[in-house]
Every structure is written in C-alpha cells, then in structure tokens.
C-alpha cells in the first residue's frame, strides 16, 4: 500500500531523530521504487538519502583535541560542509520544479534546517579552534552568536521533530555559554539560572534519543540507542561548567551543607577543581593558595554574588577580592 507524503516524512524523520540514520536511508531507498510514478520528484529521494548520511556524520562531531587528528577532523568537517551546501543548492533547484503544496512546504522546511546546520558547522569549527588554542574565550560573544542562529529556527514546520532537537542543541549551548559569562562576573543568581536552563535543555535533548520501543522478551534483549558523540560532549561540557560554578561559589554552597558532604558530592560527580587547588597548595608548599577576582574592569560593581539595592557597596578602592583560599585566610 502506498504511503501518504506526510507518513513517509514522519517515518523518515522518526528514524533520524532516534539516530537510526542507516534505517532512514534504507527506508527512503525502498520508497523510491514505490513512488517513482507519483508526484515525488526523483532527485528528492537522492537528497534525503544523502541527508541521512550527513546527519550521521554531524552527530559524530567531537570537540576534544586529539593528537594527530586535527588535520583529519578539518578534512571531515570541510567535506560535511560541502555536502550540506550541495544539498541546500539541490533543494533550491528542486523547489522551482515542484507543484505539490505539501512537498513544497517540506522542501522549504528542510532547506531552512540545512542552512542552520551549515552555520552551526562554521560555529563548531570556530569553537574547536578556540578550545584548542587555550586563549581567552569570549563566552558572551559565543552565546549571542547562538542566539542569532536560533532566531532562524521555525516551529511549527513540516519537520517539527528535527527542529525541536535542533532547538535543544542551541538552547544547551546558549545557556551554558551565558553561565560561563556570568561566572566571569561572579554573579551567583544569574549563573544558577543559566546553568539550570542549560542542564534542562540537555536532559530534554537526551530524552529524544531514548528507545521508546516496547520489548516482549525481558531485559536481556533490551538495548538503548547510544547517545551521539555531540550530545556526550555537551554532557561533559555541562559537568565542567558545574565544576567551575562549584569552585567559584564554594563558600556560598558550603553555607548550605557540611564540608564532609560537600567533599563527598564533589568527588562523586568528579567536580575536582577544589581538590586540585588543595594539591597545588601541597606541591607548591605555599602558605596559601587563593582564587582572586579582579574587579578593575567592571562597571557598577557592588560586591560578590547578589547584592541587595539597600546594601552598601564594597570599598571601590578594593580592586581584588578573595573568592576562595586554602587554607582559609
């Protein structure tokens, strides 16, 4: 029985959004033999098969610098950029030939999706270079760049499921980058809110890849689709952000628990920056190791964390404040 256009798109993107890229490609190849005589243009099948392969490679993006892999990664990224741009051009040409309203809407939505992918590839390339150079990172600029890209996401569309996952990806980045920017300014409440929003987006993103199929043969045969490397990298980035937040506001967090519980929590979740600070103190044989906040370039600075409007500001002549010290000074 011939499936409707909407049903074909739904099944195809269901496979894609569950990281079953090979199944998506195989499904579209089977439909090609059934629908050649219908209003589906033949080039669209080729485009969707190639798109499934491109999405598979995109989900395998990794930002962790590896020895002898920088050149290979650049070549892979250039190839993926070329594939997406070719697909975008092919869809543009096809759009002029299609008369069916639904297929036209689908092509328009897919073109928008691919155009955002192209911009994200460029952004990830920049992010990888920044991370590899160990230079100063402008997190506010990164967050604002993501906001500009995110403004182009269109929901609802003919490919809502894929667009929603794209939204989670962008939300994760935007809020975690803003969290780092707020941490640089030692802002407690703003950092907490951004960290919470970024964490929530990653949780929702991760849930998209959960295996929703029912199993009849018990847990022995149950399996779960592995998370894409891109999602795994974001989970590591979130953990690093939490670790940085814990270090910057260690004294604040310690007010709500005991030192023993705080140490147990940090060890359990591998939030080891404070431990590294203690090891530095031991190795350096210094009297004390301090994390110092420089306020000299900040305007309207009142004090660390949240500062009530009714509270007096700190001495403006004090340009450096101790955020954390070990042993306590």
N, C-alpha and C positions, 0 to 999 in steps of 0.2 A: 504494500500500500504506500502510495506516495505521501510523504510528509509535507505539511504546510511550511511556508518560508519561515514563519515565526518559530515553529517547532524545531526546524533544522538549526537556526541560530541559537535557540535555547540550549539544545543538546550540545552543540559545538562549544559554546562558552561555559557550559557546566563542566565539561572535561577540562577546559583551560583553567578555570578558577579553582579546580581541585588538583592542579599540577599534573593532570593526565594528558600531557602535551602530545604524546605519540598516539593516544586514543583519539584525540581531537583531529589529528592529521589523517588517521586511518578512516575515521567516520566521514570526513569530508571527501576523501577519495572514493569511498563507496557511494556517496550521494551523487558524485559527478556522473557515474554511469547511469543513474536513475533519472537525473534531471536535465540531461543534455538537450532534450527537446522542449523544455519548459522555458519560462521567461528568465531563468537564472543564466546570466552570461557566462560562457565557459571560462574566461580569464579570472572570474571571481573565485572559482574553485582553486586555481593555482595560487592566487593571492592568499587565500585562507590557509592552504597547506603550508606555504612559506611563512605565514604569520605565526602559526603554531610552533614552528621550529625556532623562529626569532624569539618568541616569548619564553621558550625553554631555555635558551641561552641567556636571556635577560635575567631570569630568575636565579641563574647561577652566578650572578655578579658577586664579586668578593673584593673587599677593600683592604684586606690585611696584606701589607707588603711581604712578598716572599722573594728570597734570593733567586736570581736568575729567571724571574718570572715577569719582570717589568716590561720587557720588550714583547714577550708573548701576550701579555694582557693587553697592551696597547694595540697589537695587531688584531686580537679578537674583538676589541671594542670598536676599532675602525671598521671591521667587517660588519659588525652588528649595526653600526650607524648607517653603513652603505645599504644594508638590507632594508632597514626601516624606511630610509629615504626613497628607495626604489619602489617599495610597496605603496608609499604615500603618492608618488608620481603615477603609478599604475592605477590607483583608485581614482585619482583626479581625471585621468583619461576615460576611465570606465563610467564615471559619473555623467559624462556628456552623452553617453550612448543609452543609458538605462531610462526606461519609461515607467516601470512599476514603482508605485509610490513607496511601498514598504522597503523594497531593495534600495531605493534611492536614500531613504532615511537611514537604513543600515550602513550604507557606504559612507554617508556623511558622518555618522557617529564613529565609525571605525577610523576614518581619516583624522578626526579630532583626537581620538585616543592615540593614534600613532604619532601625531605631531607633538603630543605631550611626552611620549616615550623618547622622541628624538631630543627634546630639550632636557629631559632627565639624564639621558646618556651624557650629554655635554656637561651637565651639572656634576654627575658622579665622577667624570674624568677630572674635573677641577677639584672635587673633594678628595679624590685619591692622591692627587699631586700635593695638595695642601697637607694631608696627613703624612705623606712620605717625606716631606721637606723639613718637618719639625719646626716650622716657622710659626709666628703668631697667627692665630686664627680669628677672623672677624665673624663671630657667631651671629651677630645681628644682621650682617650683610647676607649670610647664608640663609637665615630664616626669612628675610624679606624676598630673596630670590625664589624660595619655595612658595611663598605667598603669591607671587606673580604667576608662577606656573599653575598653582592651584586655582586661581581665578578663571582658568580656561576649562576646568572640569565641568561637564554638563550632565546634571542628573535632574529629571529622568531622561533616559535616552534608549535607543534600541539595544544597547549593551550595558544595562544597568549594573549587572553583577561585576563585570570587569571594571567599570567606572568606580564602583564602590570600593573595590580593593585598591584601586589607584588612589582614591581619597584617603584611605587608611595609611598607605605608604607615605603620602605627602604630609598628613597630619602628624605622623610619628616623627618625621624629620623636623618639621616646623617647631613643634613644641619642645623637643629635646634641644634644638639649637637655641631657642629662646631661654630655656632653663640655664644653659651654659652662659648665655649673655647676662642673665640676672645674677648668676653666681659670681661673675666677674665684678659685679657691682655690690656684692654681698647683700643681696635683697632676699630675705627669707620667704615671705609670703608669696612673692612673685615666682620664686624658684620652685616652691612646693606645688603651686597651681600648674605651672608648665610641666613639671615632672609627672604629675598625676595625669594630665591630659595626654602627654606623650605615651605614658605607660598604658592608658586605656586604649589608645589607638593601636598599639602593638598587640594588645590582647585581642581586640576585635579582628585585626589583620590575621593573627594566628588562627583564630577560630574559623576563618574562611577555608582553611586547608584541612580541617578535621574531617575524618572519614565518617560520613553520615549514613553509610550503607548498613543494613541490618544483617546480622550473621546468624546462621542456624546451627553451626557446628561447634559452638562453645569458644572460649577464649583462646584455645590452642591455635585456631586458624585465623584469629583476628589480627589485623595489621593496620597500621596507621600510615598514611602518606607522609613521608619525611618532609620537614619544612624546607623551603627553598633556602639556598645559602644567603640570599639577600635578607630574608627575614631573620635568619640566625645571626647575621652581622648586626642587625638593628637591636636584637636582644642583648648582644654583647655591649653595644654602644649604650644602651639603657643602663646596664649594670655598671658600666664605667661612670655614667652620669650620677647614679645613686651613690657610688663610692666617693665621688668628688663632693657631692652635696653633704654626705655624712662627715667628711673631713672639715669642710668649711663651717658647718654648724654643729660640730661635735659637742661643744659646750652647751648649746641650746638643747640638743637632743638628750644630753646627759641629765638635764633637769627633770626629764620625764621618766627616767629609769635608773637602774643601778649601773655602776661601772662593769660589774660582772656580766649582767645581761647585755649590756652594750657590746662588750667584747665578744660574747657568745654569738650575738646577732651578726656582727661584722665578719667573724670567722666562718660562720655558717653560710653566708652569702658571698664570701670571698671579697668583702669590702676592706681591703688590706692597706689602704693609704696611711691610716694612723699607725698601723703596725710597722710600716716602712719608716715612718717618722721616728718611731722608737728605736728601730735598728740603726738608723742614721746617727741618733744620739749615742748609741753604744759604740759604734765603729769609730766615730769622729772624736770620741772622748771629750766632747764639748760640754760646757756647763749646762747648756740648754739648747734645744732646737725649737725654732719658732716659725710659724706661718704668719707673715706680716701683710697687712692690707694697706696699699698705697692710695690715699685719697687726694693727692695733689692735683690730679687732672679732672676730678669730679666737680660738677657744679651743683649747688644746693644740697650738698651732703650734710646730713644732720647727725647720723650715727649708724651703728651696725644694725642690720635687720629692719624690722618695722619700728618706726619712730612716731609716737603719738604727736599730733599737732600741738597739744598742750604741754609737751615736754620740752625742756630747754635743750638746745643743740649742743653738741660736744664742742670743746675748745677748738676754734677754727685754726689755731696755730699748730695743732697736733696733726701732722700730715701722715703719720704712720701709726697704725693700730695693730695690736697683737690679736690675731684671730684665734690662735691656738699655740700652746707651748708645751713642751715635755722636757723635763719635769715642769710642773706649773710654776710660773713666775709671779 
